[in-house]
Amino acid sequence: MSTEATFSRGLEGVIAAESALTYIDGQKGILAYLGIPIEELAEHSTFEETAFLLLHKRLPTRPELQKFTEDLASHRPLPAPIVELLKALPQQAPPMALLRTTISALGHFDPTADDVSLGTLHQKAVQLISQLATLTAAIGRLRRAQEIIPPDPTLPHSANFLYMLTGKRPSAEAARVFDVLLILQADHEFPASTFASLVVASTLSDVYSAISAALGALKGPLHGGASEQVIRMILEIGDPAKAEPYIKERLARRERIMGFGHRVYKTYDPRARILKEYVQKLALQAGDTRLVEIEQIVEKVVIDALGAKGIFPNVDFYSGTVCYYLGIEPELLTPIFAISRITGWMAHILEYLEDNRLFRPTTRYIGPPLRHYIPIDQR
Ligand code: ACO
């Protein structure tokens, strides 16, 4: 172990892998997948196409996209024992914990679970992207004591999720907004969940273990979870007239305002800029702009106070409100993040295993010097 190795708490600033997937410029507010700006993907692409882009590192041809879409549809139904398992678990357990348990359990029904060859992993990527959405919808249904709704093979991924969750086929607009949300969150370079999945994958363990680790990391409030707190805060404020004093009081108490600030972005998060437009459209369609008015005031007060420090809205500031207008309860926001981000997890695993190197960092030892063992009756 080299004593000269640099130490960085939380690996901050450490480059732990090379990746061709996602480019971020946190100063200029640029995010791109395989070099394609997120704004262009949000405008022209679909979740299926973006998922193919990340997994294969290129845009699909029309027949390839068709095949990928059909593959996703074919995997959507859950094995019957997984449905039984879900029903046997406590329905009010945290949805992320239920998701982690059931993704792990899916591995027991895959006879090739331990096969980590790249061809097989590509198939498992499609299967897991597909089934994680079905699982999330089922968890959402059971939480409300509703029957699980099987997928509709004619619907695309986003519309299918909304259908399985709500029981209603969504409007084209609602399905498109949700699709954009999934595109925006599909990858983000090297956050804790992606890193966790790669640490596990680098041991050549099975992909169910790797994705369970990622879900465990995403579950933590320092990673996923901020969007749920944002929408709860906006609902708690409740009235545009109360927004400014509410935020000013919290800032005076030096409290953090959820949905603001980012380790990488020191300017407006490009994903938040896109979602803000959609939220405004959804509010107008719903004929209820109260939450948007509150958010605009909150945003202005926080930027006036902290913008000079590089604190601006992040993706979580608007993602919760998008889901609120789509009728999705706050408890499901982190699993919905996972529905999208599993694409990035799988893309990074596939990329990393092309040239695998076991993750095994080291610690700086700060314990006692070498000494002799003392028998118990002499202590
Ligand atoms: N509200 C108020 N002040 C803030 C906020 C915030 N949301 N975020 C950072 N600050 C302040 C800090 O108090 C600190 O001030 P100081 O220098 O006077 O002590 C300064 O900005 C720097 O803060 P750090 O914690 O060092 O910044 P870091 O880059 O480590 O934090 C983080 C990033 C964790 C996202 C932080 O901004 C935060 O806690 N935000 C709120 C939670 C949130 O929205 N998380 C979602 C992130 S996006 C995602 O994960 C998808």
Residues whose N, C-alpha, C, O or C-beta is under 5 A from the ligand:
A	BS01	ACO	H223 A226 E255 R256 I257 M258 G259 F260 G261 H262 R263 N314 D316
